[in-house]
Amino acid sequence: MPAKTKSSSTSKAKSKVHKVMKEYKSGSLKSGSSGAKVKSRKQAVAIGLSEARKAGAKIPKKKK
């Protein structure tokens, strides 16, 4: 099988989530307009994916 090539949306998402996780680990990640410090790892990932979507990455929404 030929190797899959990564799309630009995947790399956008990876870079956004990576940036957000670095902020989370350093303790400087803030949540929304309230400005409360993010304490949950899941919330940090959700913020990263949300930012990636806003930047144009095609990420499917979580199925319920």
MISE-42208 format. One record per atom (N, C-alpha, C): residue number from 1; x, y, z; atom name. Coordinates in Angstrom, 1 decimal. Layout:
<recs>
+-----+--------+--------+--------+-------+
! num !     c1 !     c2 !     c3 ! atome !
+-----+--------+--------+--------+-------+
! NUM !      X !      Y !      Z !    CA !
...
+-----+--------+--------+--------+-------+
</recs>
This chain:
<recs>
+-----+--------+--------+--------+-------+
! num !     c1 !     c2 !     c3 ! atome !
+-----+--------+--------+--------+-------+
!   1 !    0.8 !   -1.2 !    0.0 !     N !
!   1 !    0.0 !    0.0 !    0.0 !    CA !
!   1 !    0.9 !    1.3 !    0.0 !     C !
!   2 !    0.5 !    2.3 !   -0.7 !     N !
!   2 !    1.2 !    3.5 !   -0.7 !    CA !
!   2 !    1.0 !    4.2 !    0.6 !     C !
!   3 !    2.0 !    5.0 !    1.1 !     N !
!   3 !    1.9 !    5.7 !    2.3 !    CA !
!   3 !    0.9 !    6.9 !    2.2 !     C !
!   4 !    0.2 !    7.1 !    3.2 !     N !
!   4 !   -0.8 !    8.2 !    3.2 !    CA !
!   4 !   -0.1 !    9.5 !    3.4 !     C !
!   5 !   -0.5 !   10.5 !    2.7 !     N !
!   5 !    0.1 !   11.8 !    2.9 !    CA !
!   5 !   -0.8 !   12.6 !    3.8 !     C !
!   6 !   -0.2 !   13.4 !    4.6 !     N !
!   6 !   -1.0 !   14.2 !    5.6 !    CA !
!   6 !   -1.5 !   15.4 !    4.9 !     C !
!   7 !   -2.8 !   15.8 !    5.2 !     N !
!   7 !   -3.4 !   16.9 !    4.6 !    CA !
!   7 !   -3.0 !   18.2 !    5.4 !     C !
!   8 !   -3.2 !   19.3 !    4.8 !     N !
!   8 !   -2.9 !   20.5 !    5.5 !    CA !
!   8 !   -3.8 !   20.8 !    6.7 !     C !
!   9 !   -5.0 !   20.3 !    6.7 !     N !
!   9 !   -5.9 !   20.4 !    7.8 !    CA !
!   9 !   -5.4 !   19.6 !    9.0 !     C !
!  10 !   -4.9 !   18.4 !    8.7 !     N !
!  10 !   -4.4 !   17.6 !    9.8 !    CA !
!  10 !   -3.2 !   18.2 !   10.5 !     C !
!  11 !   -2.3 !   18.8 !    9.7 !     N !
!  11 !   -1.1 !   19.4 !   10.3 !    CA !
!  11 !   -1.5 !   20.7 !   11.0 !     C !
!  12 !   -2.5 !   21.4 !   10.5 !     N !
!  12 !   -3.0 !   22.6 !   11.2 !    CA !
!  12 !   -3.5 !   22.2 !   12.6 !     C !
!  13 !   -4.3 !   21.1 !   12.6 !     N !
!  13 !   -4.9 !   20.7 !   13.9 !    CA !
!  13 !   -3.8 !   20.3 !   14.8 !     C !
!  14 !   -2.8 !   19.5 !   14.3 !     N !
!  14 !   -1.7 !   19.1 !   15.2 !    CA !
!  14 !   -1.0 !   20.2 !   15.8 !     C !
!  15 !   -0.7 !   21.2 !   15.0 !     N !
!  15 !    0.1 !   22.4 !   15.5 !    CA !
!  15 !   -0.7 !   23.2 !   16.5 !     C !
!  16 !   -2.0 !   23.3 !   16.2 !     N !
!  16 !   -2.8 !   24.1 !   17.2 !    CA !
!  16 !   -3.0 !   23.4 !   18.5 !     C !
!  17 !   -3.2 !   22.1 !   18.5 !     N !
!  17 !   -3.4 !   21.3 !   19.7 !    CA !
!  17 !   -2.0 !   21.3 !   20.4 !     C !
!  18 !   -0.9 !   21.2 !   19.7 !     N !
!  18 !    0.4 !   21.2 !   20.3 !    CA !
!  18 !    0.7 !   22.5 !   21.1 !     C !
!  19 !    0.3 !   23.6 !   20.4 !     N !
!  19 !    0.5 !   24.9 !   21.0 !    CA !
!  19 !   -0.3 !   25.1 !   22.3 !     C !
!  20 !   -1.6 !   24.6 !   22.2 !     N !
!  20 !   -2.5 !   24.8 !   23.3 !    CA !
!  20 !   -2.0 !   23.9 !   24.5 !     C !
!  21 !   -1.5 !   22.7 !   24.2 !     N !
!  21 !   -1.1 !   21.8 !   25.2 !    CA !
!  21 !    0.2 !   22.3 !   25.9 !     C !
!  22 !    1.0 !   23.0 !   25.2 !     N !
!  22 !    2.2 !   23.6 !   25.8 !    CA !
!  22 !    1.8 !   24.7 !   26.8 !     C !
!  23 !    0.7 !   25.5 !   26.4 !     N !
!  23 !    0.2 !   26.5 !   27.3 !    CA !
!  23 !   -0.4 !   25.9 !   28.5 !     C !
!  24 !   -1.1 !   24.8 !   28.3 !     N !
!  24 !   -1.8 !   24.1 !   29.4 !    CA !
!  24 !   -0.7 !   23.6 !   30.4 !     C !
!  25 !    0.3 !   23.0 !   29.9 !     N !
!  25 !    1.4 !   22.4 !   30.8 !    CA !
!  25 !    2.1 !   23.5 !   31.5 !     C !
!  26 !    2.3 !   24.7 !   30.9 !     N !
!  26 !    2.9 !   25.8 !   31.6 !    CA !
!  26 !    2.0 !   26.5 !   32.6 !     C !
!  27 !    0.7 !   26.3 !   32.4 !     N !
!  27 !   -0.3 !   26.9 !   33.3 !    CA !
!  27 !   -0.8 !   28.2 !   32.9 !     C !
!  28 !   -0.5 !   28.6 !   31.6 !     N !
!  28 !   -1.0 !   29.9 !   31.1 !    CA !
!  28 !   -2.2 !   29.8 !   30.2 !     C !
!  29 !   -2.8 !   28.6 !   30.1 !     N !
!  29 !   -4.0 !   28.5 !   29.2 !    CA !
!  29 !   -5.3 !   29.0 !   30.0 !     C !
!  30 !   -6.0 !   29.9 !   29.4 !     N !
!  30 !   -7.2 !   30.5 !   29.9 !    CA !
!  30 !   -8.4 !   30.1 !   29.1 !     C !
!  31 !   -9.5 !   30.0 !   29.8 !     N !
!  31 !  -10.7 !   29.5 !   29.2 !    CA !
!  31 !  -11.7 !   30.7 !   28.8 !     C !
!  32 !  -11.9 !   30.8 !   27.5 !     N !
!  32 !  -13.0 !   31.7 !   27.0 !    CA !
!  32 !  -12.9 !   33.1 !   27.6 !     C !
!  33 !  -14.1 !   33.8 !   27.7 !     N !
!  33 !  -14.2 !   35.1 !   28.1 !    CA !
!  33 !  -14.0 !   35.3 !   29.6 !     C !
!  34 !  -14.3 !   34.2 !   30.4 !     N !
!  34 !  -14.2 !   34.3 !   31.8 !    CA !
!  34 !  -12.7 !   34.4 !   32.3 !     C !
!  35 !  -11.8 !   33.9 !   31.5 !     N !
!  35 !  -10.4 !   34.0 !   31.8 !    CA !
!  35 !   -9.9 !   33.0 !   32.9 !     C !
!  36 !  -10.8 !   32.0 !   33.2 !     N !
!  36 !  -10.4 !   31.1 !   34.3 !    CA !
!  36 !   -9.3 !   30.1 !   33.7 !     C !
!  37 !   -8.4 !   29.7 !   34.6 !     N !
!  37 !   -7.3 !   28.8 !   34.2 !    CA !
!  37 !   -7.9 !   27.4 !   33.9 !     C !
!  38 !   -7.5 !   26.9 !   32.8 !     N !
!  38 !   -7.9 !   25.5 !   32.4 !    CA !
!  38 !   -7.2 !   24.5 !   33.3 !     C !
!  39 !   -8.0 !   23.6 !   33.9 !     N !
!  39 !   -7.4 !   22.6 !   34.8 !    CA !
!  39 !   -7.5 !   21.2 !   34.2 !     C !
!  40 !   -8.4 !   21.0 !   33.2 !     N !
!  40 !   -8.7 !   19.7 !   32.7 !    CA !
!  40 !   -7.9 !   19.5 !   31.3 !     C !
!  41 !   -7.3 !   18.4 !   31.2 !     N !
!  41 !   -6.6 !   18.0 !   30.0 !    CA !
!  41 !   -7.5 !   17.9 !   28.8 !     C !
!  42 !   -8.7 !   17.3 !   29.1 !     N !
!  42 !   -9.7 !   17.2 !   28.0 !    CA !
!  42 !  -10.2 !   18.5 !   27.5 !     C !
!  43 !  -10.4 !   19.5 !   28.4 !     N !
!  43 !  -10.8 !   20.8 !   28.0 !    CA !
!  43 !   -9.7 !   21.5 !   27.2 !     C !
!  44 !   -8.4 !   21.3 !   27.5 !     N !
!  44 !   -7.4 !   21.8 !   26.8 !    CA !
!  44 !   -7.4 !   21.3 !   25.3 !     C !
!  45 !   -7.6 !   20.0 !   25.2 !     N !
!  45 !   -7.6 !   19.4 !   23.8 !    CA !
!  45 !   -8.8 !   20.0 !   23.1 !     C !
!  46 !  -10.0 !   20.1 !   23.7 !     N !
!  46 !  -11.1 !   20.7 !   23.1 !    CA !
!  46 !  -10.9 !   22.1 !   22.6 !     C !
!  47 !  -10.2 !   22.9 !   23.4 !     N !
!  47 !   -9.9 !   24.3 !   23.0 !    CA !
!  47 !   -8.9 !   24.3 !   21.8 !     C !
!  48 !   -8.0 !   23.4 !   21.8 !     N !
!  48 !   -7.1 !   23.2 !   20.6 !    CA !
!  48 !   -7.8 !   22.9 !   19.4 !     C !
!  49 !   -8.7 !   21.9 !   19.4 !     N !
!  49 !   -9.5 !   21.5 !   18.3 !    CA !
!  49 !  -10.4 !   22.6 !   17.8 !     C !
!  50 !  -11.0 !   23.3 !   18.7 !     N !
!  50 !  -11.8 !   24.5 !   18.4 !    CA !
!  50 !  -11.1 !   25.5 !   17.6 !     C !
!  51 !   -9.8 !   25.8 !   18.1 !     N !
!  51 !   -9.0 !   26.8 !   17.4 !    CA !
!  51 !   -8.6 !   26.4 !   16.0 !     C !
!  52 !   -8.4 !   25.0 !   15.9 !     N !
!  52 !   -8.0 !   24.5 !   14.6 !    CA !
!  52 !   -9.2 !   24.6 !   13.6 !     C !
!  53 !  -10.4 !   24.4 !   14.1 !     N !
!  53 !  -11.6 !   24.5 !   13.3 !    CA !
!  53 !  -11.7 !   26.0 !   12.8 !     C !
!  54 !  -11.5 !   26.9 !   13.7 !     N !
!  54 !  -11.6 !   28.3 !   13.4 !    CA !
!  54 !  -10.5 !   28.7 !   12.3 !     C !
!  55 !   -9.4 !   28.0 !   12.4 !     N !
!  55 !   -8.3 !   28.3 !   11.4 !    CA !
!  55 !   -8.5 !   27.6 !   10.1 !     C !
!  56 !   -9.6 !   26.8 !   10.0 !     N !
!  56 !   -9.9 !   26.2 !    8.7 !    CA !
!  56 !   -9.7 !   24.7 !    8.6 !     C !
!  57 !   -9.2 !   24.1 !    9.6 !     N !
!  57 !   -9.0 !   22.6 !    9.6 !    CA !
!  57 !  -10.3 !   21.9 !    9.5 !     C !
!  58 !  -10.4 !   20.8 !    8.8 !     N !
!  58 !  -11.6 !   20.1 !    8.6 !    CA !
!  58 !  -11.6 !   18.9 !    9.7 !     C !
!  59 !  -12.1 !   19.2 !   10.8 !     N !
!  59 !  -12.2 !   18.2 !   11.9 !    CA !
!  59 !  -13.6 !   17.9 !   12.2 !     C !
!  60 !  -14.0 !   16.6 !   12.1 !     N !
!  60 !  -15.4 !   16.3 !   12.4 !    CA !
!  60 !  -15.8 !   16.5 !   13.9 !     C !
!  61 !  -17.0 !   16.9 !   14.1 !     N !
!  61 !  -17.5 !   17.1 !   15.5 !    CA !
!  61 !  -17.6 !   15.8 !   16.2 !     C !
!  62 !  -17.5 !   15.8 !   17.5 !     N !
!  62 !  -17.6 !   14.6 !   18.3 !    CA !
!  62 !  -19.0 !   14.0 !   18.2 !     C !
!  63 !  -19.1 !   12.7 !   18.0 !     N !
!  63 !  -20.4 !   12.1 !   17.9 !    CA !
!  63 !  -20.9 !   11.8 !   19.3 !     C !
!  64 !  -22.2 !   12.0 !   19.5 !     N !
!  64 !  -22.8 !   11.8 !   20.9 !    CA !
!  64 !  -23.3 !   10.4 !   21.0 !     C !
+-----+--------+--------+--------+-------+
</recs>
